[in-house]
Amino acid sequence: MKLQSIPYGAIGYLIALFLGYLVGGYLLAAYNVNPFILIGNYLITLRLAQTGSDSISLAIAWLSMWIWGAVFVWAKPLRLGVTNPQTVAFLLLSCWILATGIIFLLAFAKESMYKLRFNKHQSIYGLTILTWGAMTIGWYVYQWTSIGK
């Protein structure tokens, strides 16, 4: 009987992906994004889970579009209050960097799923559940932590 090694690298990769999307969901709630943006993010993550690196350009275009929209229209961080514009701009830039990073993490996550012995369809479903779940949990964590503030 041959012992199979545990793919710790793949597990770590998926934990990092989960945490990235958890923080992303939290930030989406903190910036009080439009529901259109939230639904779009779910659809983009589904597309990334399905096609991987082939959809990076679509995801970056979506991200850039809503970051610019946030800058000009609806970015009103709830907890920042009367913070100076440079701080808000820096925070938006940080959000863009985080989002770009998790786009690339998701785009190449199928390899980690394959190391965990998931097939193509299981990988798509697993990555979709992982990212959607993390964004939703992050969103609700923000809601729970901001009650009464």
Backbone as CSV, one residue per row, in Angstrom:
resi,resn,N_x,N_y,N_z,CA_x,CA_y,CA_z,C_x,C_y,C_z
1,MET,0.840,-1.176,0.000,0.000,0.000,0.000,0.890,1.247,0.000
2,LYS,0.661,2.101,-0.956,1.470,3.300,-1.123,0.768,4.486,-0.452
3,LEU,1.499,5.188,0.392,0.959,6.388,1.023,0.999,7.548,0.040
4,GLN,-0.112,8.250,-0.045,-0.148,9.415,-0.918,0.139,10.651,-0.079
5,SER,0.949,11.522,-0.623,1.288,12.736,0.122,0.136,13.740,0.046
6,ILE,0.042,14.514,1.085,-0.991,15.551,1.146,-0.449,16.785,0.435
7,PRO,-1.195,17.320,-0.524,-0.723,18.502,-1.265,-0.919,19.792,-0.457
8,TYR,-0.018,20.006,0.510,-0.135,21.180,1.378,-0.071,22.478,0.593
9,GLY,0.714,22.519,-0.474,0.796,23.728,-1.290,-0.549,24.091,-1.901
10,ALA,-1.263,23.081,-2.381,-2.583,23.314,-2.975,-3.575,23.781,-1.919
11,ILE,-3.508,23.191,-0.749,-4.401,23.590,0.342,-4.096,25.022,0.762
12,GLY,-2.824,25.359,0.890,-2.435,26.730,1.231,-2.892,27.727,0.184
13,TYR,-2.775,27.342,-1.085,-3.203,28.204,-2.191,-4.694,28.505,-2.069
14,LEU,-5.491,27.484,-1.805,-6.936,27.666,-1.704,-7.314,28.456,-0.449
15,ILE,-6.561,28.300,0.619,-6.803,29.109,1.818,-6.515,30.576,1.512
16,ALA,-5.419,30.842,0.811,-5.093,32.223,0.424,-6.191,32.792,-0.481
17,LEU,-6.694,31.978,-1.395,-7.784,32.410,-2.277,-9.027,32.744,-1.455
18,PHE,-9.365,31.876,-0.520,-10.527,32.108,0.341,-10.360,33.406,1.130
19,LEU,-9.211,33.594,1.743,-8.974,34.803,2.540,-9.009,36.062,1.681
20,GLY,-8.466,35.981,0.473,-8.506,37.127,-0.434,-9.927,37.528,-0.780
21,TYR,-10.761,36.545,-1.091,-12.151,36.855,-1.418,-12.957,37.248,-0.190
22,LEU,-12.572,36.741,0.979,-13.203,37.156,2.228,-12.954,38.643,2.469
23,VAL,-11.709,39.072,2.339,-11.361,40.492,2.483,-12.047,41.304,1.383
24,GLY,-12.094,40.756,0.175,-12.775,41.448,-0.914,-14.242,41.696,-0.614
25,GLY,-14.933,40.697,-0.107,-16.340,40.865,0.266,-16.522,41.889,1.365
26,TYR,-15.606,41.864,2.326,-15.638,42.838,3.420,-15.480,44.259,2.870
27,LEU,-14.525,44.432,1.966,-14.287,45.763,1.384,-15.442,46.213,0.500
28,LEU,-16.065,45.294,-0.210,-17.226,45.666,-1.008,-18.335,46.214,-0.112
29,ALA,-18.530,45.572,1.025,-19.538,46.067,1.968,-19.108,47.397,2.574
30,ALA,-17.817,47.535,2.909,-17.335,48.777,3.512,-17.495,49.954,2.568
31,TYR,-17.303,49.713,1.273,-17.458,50.779,0.289,-18.895,50.945,-0.176
32,ASN,-19.793,50.166,0.406,-21.222,50.319,0.125,-21.510,50.253,-1.379
33,VAL,-20.961,49.213,-2.027,-21.092,49.136,-3.480,-22.526,48.879,-3.915
34,ASN,-22.783,49.285,-5.105,-24.052,49.081,-5.767,-24.299,47.573,-5.935
35,PRO,-25.542,47.088,-5.774,-25.827,45.659,-5.974,-25.435,45.162,-7.375
36,PHE,-25.480,46.049,-8.365,-25.043,45.693,-9.711,-23.584,45.240,-9.706
37,ILE,-22.750,45.933,-8.946,-21.328,45.586,-8.842,-21.171,44.237,-8.163
38,LEU,-21.914,44.023,-7.108,-21.820,42.767,-6.369,-22.213,41.579,-7.253
39,ILE,-23.309,41.710,-7.968,-23.750,40.641,-8.879,-22.724,40.442,-9.983
40,GLY,-22.204,41.533,-10.516,-21.169,41.437,-11.544,-19.931,40.715,-11.041
41,ASN,-19.542,40.980,-9.799,-18.388,40.285,-9.229,-18.632,38.791,-9.126
42,TYR,-19.826,38.410,-8.723,-20.154,36.985,-8.657,-20.075,36.347,-10.045
43,LEU,-20.594,37.042,-11.047,-20.563,36.489,-12.406,-19.138,36.407,-12.957
44,ILE,-18.327,37.416,-12.664,-16.933,37.395,-13.127,-16.159,36.267,-12.452
45,THR,-16.390,36.050,-11.162,-15.691,34.947,-10.496,-16.146,33.603,-11.037
46,LEU,-17.416,33.493,-11.397,-17.891,32.258,-12.026,-17.171,32.033,-13.353
47,ARG,-17.054,33.077,-14.143,-16.365,32.966,-15.434,-14.889,32.609,-15.249
48,LEU,-14.248,33.215,-14.266,-12.845,32.886,-13.986,-12.706,31.434,-13.535
49,ALA,-13.641,30.963,-12.719,-13.595,29.571,-12.264,-13.783,28.616,-13.442
50,GLN,-14.604,29.010,-14.407,-14.859,28.152,-15.571,-13.689,28.116,-16.534
51,THR,-13.141,29.276,-16.852,-12.166,29.347,-17.943,-10.742,29.602,-17.497
52,GLY,-10.550,29.991,-16.252,-9.198,30.232,-15.754,-8.559,31.453,-16.390
53,SER,-7.325,31.298,-16.814,-6.546,32.441,-17.289,-7.099,33.070,-18.569
54,ASP,-7.964,32.379,-19.286,-8.557,32.960,-20.492,-9.453,34.156,-20.182
55,SER,-9.904,34.283,-18.943,-10.810,35.380,-18.580,-10.150,36.473,-17.756
56,ILE,-8.843,36.456,-17.648,-8.163,37.495,-16.869,-8.457,38.877,-17.425
57,SER,-8.400,39.034,-18.733,-8.633,40.356,-19.325,-10.055,40.847,-19.058
58,LEU,-11.032,39.956,-19.122,-12.414,40.326,-18.811,-12.524,40.782,-17.357
59,ALA,-11.908,40.040,-16.453,-11.978,40.381,-15.035,-11.281,41.706,-14.746
60,ILE,-10.136,41.935,-15.362,-9.415,43.202,-15.150,-10.229,44.366,-15.721
61,ALA,-10.851,44.163,-16.876,-11.691,45.226,-17.461,-12.860,45.538,-16.535
62,TRP,-13.502,44.511,-16.001,-14.618,44.709,-15.068,-14.143,45.463,-13.827
63,LEU,-13.038,45.017,-13.282,-12.481,45.646,-12.087,-12.158,47.112,-12.344
64,SER,-11.500,47.386,-13.444,-11.134,48.767,-13.766,-12.373,49.636,-13.950
65,MET,-13.397,49.066,-14.592,-14.623,49.824,-14.817,-15.271,50.212,-13.495
66,TRP,-15.388,49.273,-12.569,-16.080,49.648,-11.330,-15.203,50.424,-10.372
67,ILE,-13.896,50.276,-10.442,-13.038,51.133,-9.606,-13.170,52.580,-10.070
68,TRP,-13.149,52.806,-11.400,-13.329,54.173,-11.898,-14.713,54.694,-11.558
69,GLY,-15.711,53.836,-11.641,-17.056,54.247,-11.230,-17.089,54.610,-9.758
70,ALA,-16.364,53.836,-8.977,-16.310,54.113,-7.540,-15.657,55.467,-7.278
71,VAL,-14.627,55.758,-8.024,-13.928,57.028,-7.836,-14.858,58.201,-8.120
72,PHE,-15.660,58.094,-9.154,-16.463,59.232,-9.585,-17.896,59.255,-9.068
73,VAL,-18.451,58.087,-8.707,-19.878,58.078,-8.442,-20.237,57.601,-7.038
74,TRP,-19.971,56.334,-6.731,-20.610,55.776,-5.548,-19.674,55.310,-4.440
75,ALA,-18.408,55.572,-4.500,-17.519,55.130,-3.420,-17.670,56.066,-2.225
76,LYS,-18.365,55.599,-1.259,-18.569,56.367,-0.041,-18.308,55.439,1.135
77,PRO,-17.042,55.264,1.486,-16.735,54.356,2.591,-17.501,54.760,3.851
78,LEU,-18.209,53.811,4.413,-19.095,54.131,5.523,-18.345,54.538,6.789
79,ARG,-17.209,53.910,7.058,-16.491,54.184,8.303,-15.467,55.300,8.187
80,LEU,-15.134,55.711,6.989,-14.078,56.705,6.840,-14.541,58.110,7.184
81,GLY,-15.822,58.354,7.014,-16.359,59.664,7.376,-15.729,60.791,6.589
82,VAL,-15.080,61.690,7.277,-14.494,62.874,6.650,-12.981,62.720,6.479
83,THR,-12.559,61.591,6.008,-11.142,61.335,5.767,-10.705,62.119,4.535
84,ASN,-9.438,62.506,4.520,-8.952,63.310,3.396,-8.945,62.495,2.090
85,PRO,-9.022,63.183,0.961,-9.126,62.516,-0.336,-7.919,61.624,-0.665
86,GLN,-6.742,61.997,-0.204,-5.559,61.173,-0.484,-5.680,59.799,0.170
87,THR,-6.224,59.764,1.362,-6.404,58.486,2.048,-7.419,57.630,1.311
88,VAL,-8.517,58.222,0.891,-9.529,57.471,0.146,-8.944,56.953,-1.163
89,ALA,-8.165,57.783,-1.850,-7.532,57.352,-3.106,-6.555,56.205,-2.852
90,PHE,-5.769,56.307,-1.791,-4.836,55.242,-1.442,-5.581,53.946,-1.130
91,LEU,-6.692,54.048,-0.415,-7.478,52.857,-0.094,-8.084,52.237,-1.349
92,LEU,-8.553,53.064,-2.275,-9.074,52.529,-3.536,-7.974,51.842,-4.341
93,LEU,-6.788,52.428,-4.366,-5.655,51.803,-5.039,-5.311,50.467,-4.381
94,SER,-5.322,50.432,-3.070,-5.055,49.184,-2.349,-6.107,48.123,-2.682
95,CYS,-7.350,48.553,-2.778,-8.420,47.621,-3.156,-8.191,47.094,-4.566
96,TRP,-7.759,47.955,-5.465,-7.508,47.526,-6.842,-6.371,46.506,-6.873
97,ILE,-5.322,46.745,-6.109,-4.195,45.806,-6.064,-4.638,44.465,-5.480
98,LEU,-5.402,44.499,-4.398,-5.921,43.256,-3.809,-6.793,42.511,-4.817
99,ALA,-7.697,43.226,-5.465,-8.606,42.586,-6.418,-7.844,41.985,-7.596
100,THR,-6.844,42.677,-8.089,-6.037,42.138,-9.178,-5.315,40.870,-8.734
101,GLY,-4.805,40.893,-7.517,-4.134,39.709,-6.984,-5.053,38.509,-6.875
102,ILE,-6.275,38.720,-6.376,-7.172,37.576,-6.234,-7.749,37.131,-7.579
103,ILE,-7.788,38.032,-8.558,-8.162,37.617,-9.912,-7.142,36.610,-10.429
104,PHE,-5.869,36.937,-10.260,-4.825,36.018,-10.729,-4.811,34.726,-9.909
105,LEU,-5.050,34.826,-8.608,-5.124,33.601,-7.799,-6.219,32.675,-8.311
106,LEU,-7.403,33.227,-8.563,-8.504,32.406,-9.048,-8.239,31.884,-10.451
107,ALA,-7.629,32.703,-11.290,-7.375,32.292,-12.679,-6.487,31.049,-12.755
108,PHE,-5.611,30.876,-11.789,-4.699,29.734,-11.815,-4.985,28.716,-10.711
109,ALA,-6.170,28.767,-10.132,-6.515,27.888,-9.009,-6.856,26.473,-9.433
110,LYS,-7.182,26.259,-10.692,-7.563,24.906,-11.116,-6.448,23.898,-10.885
111,GLU,-5.210,24.329,-11.045,-4.085,23.422,-10.812,-4.098,22.898,-9.378
112,SER,-4.411,23.757,-8.446,-4.495,23.323,-7.054,-5.643,22.348,-6.855
113,MET,-6.736,22.597,-7.537,-7.879,21.679,-7.431,-7.524,20.317,-8.022
114,TYR,-6.789,20.314,-9.115,-6.388,19.048,-9.725,-5.440,18.275,-8.813
115,LYS,-4.584,19.000,-8.089,-3.676,18.338,-7.137,-4.453,17.695,-5.998
116,LEU,-5.631,18.225,-5.717,-6.500,17.658,-4.685,-7.429,16.589,-5.263
117,ARG,-7.160,16.197,-6.506,-7.875,15.131,-7.218,-9.331,15.479,-7.568
118,PHE,-9.586,16.747,-7.832,-10.891,17.154,-8.345,-10.825,17.135,-9.860
119,ASN,-11.925,16.734,-10.504,-11.951,16.803,-11.959,-12.370,18.215,-12.391
120,LYS,-12.500,18.412,-13.696,-12.781,19.752,-14.229,-14.073,20.338,-13.664
121,HIS,-15.156,19.570,-13.699,-16.445,20.091,-13.230,-16.452,20.301,-11.721
122,GLN,-15.847,19.389,-10.974,-15.754,19.562,-9.530,-14.924,20.794,-9.183
123,SER,-13.893,21.061,-9.978,-13.052,22.239,-9.751,-13.848,23.520,-9.954
124,ILE,-14.638,23.563,-11.009,-15.460,24.753,-11.274,-16.444,24.980,-10.137
125,TYR,-17.158,23.920,-9.753,-18.127,24.060,-8.664,-17.438,24.426,-7.353
126,GLY,-16.327,23.773,-7.055,-15.607,24.038,-5.818,-15.082,25.454,-5.741
127,LEU,-14.488,25.928,-6.834,-13.960,27.296,-6.845,-15.077,28.329,-6.769
128,THR,-16.190,28.051,-7.425,-17.328,28.966,-7.371,-17.880,29.041,-5.954
129,ILE,-18.060,27.893,-5.324,-18.569,27.875,-3.953,-17.587,28.564,-3.009
130,LEU,-16.309,28.299,-3.184,-15.282,28.895,-2.320,-15.280,30.410,-2.437
131,THR,-15.270,30.932,-3.659,-15.176,32.385,-3.836,-16.489,33.090,-3.491
132,TRP,-17.603,32.553,-3.943,-18.889,33.171,-3.623,-19.141,33.122,-2.126
133,GLY,-18.821,31.993,-1.522,-18.998,31.867,-0.077,-18.125,32.855,0.675
134,ALA,-16.863,32.981,0.269,-15.946,33.904,0.937,-16.411,35.350,0.789
135,MET,-16.832,35.742,-0.419,-17.303,37.123,-0.609,-18.550,37.389,0.232
136,THR,-19.448,36.418,0.279,-20.683,36.584,1.045,-20.382,36.655,2.542
137,ILE,-19.511,35.786,3.020,-19.131,35.821,4.436,-18.460,37.153,4.764
138,GLY,-17.551,37.610,3.904,-16.891,38.892,4.119,-17.901,40.033,4.188
139,TRP,-18.885,39.991,3.290,-19.933,41.008,3.276,-20.675,41.010,4.611
140,TYR,-21.064,39.829,5.083,-21.822,39.743,6.330,-20.966,40.031,7.558
141,VAL,-19.691,39.697,7.526,-18.802,40.041,8.637,-18.773,41.559,8.805
142,TYR,-18.689,42.277,7.687,-18.714,43.742,7.784,-20.033,44.214,8.388
143,GLN,-21.134,43.641,7.927,-22.449,44.045,8.447,-22.541,43.790,9.943
144,TRP,-22.050,42.634,10.392,-22.114,42.288,11.819,-21.199,43.167,12.656
145,THR,-20.039,43.499,12.126,-19.104,44.299,12.912,-19.448,45.778,12.898
146,SER,-20.295,46.202,11.984,-20.635,47.630,11.922,-21.988,47.930,12.553
147,ILE,-22.637,46.937,13.118,-23.938,47.177,13.776,-23.703,48.041,15.009
148,GLY,-24.460,49.094,15.103,-24.368,49.972,16.261,-23.250,50.995,16.190
149,LYS,-22.581,51.092,15.047,-21.497,52.076,14.946,-21.939,53.255,14.123
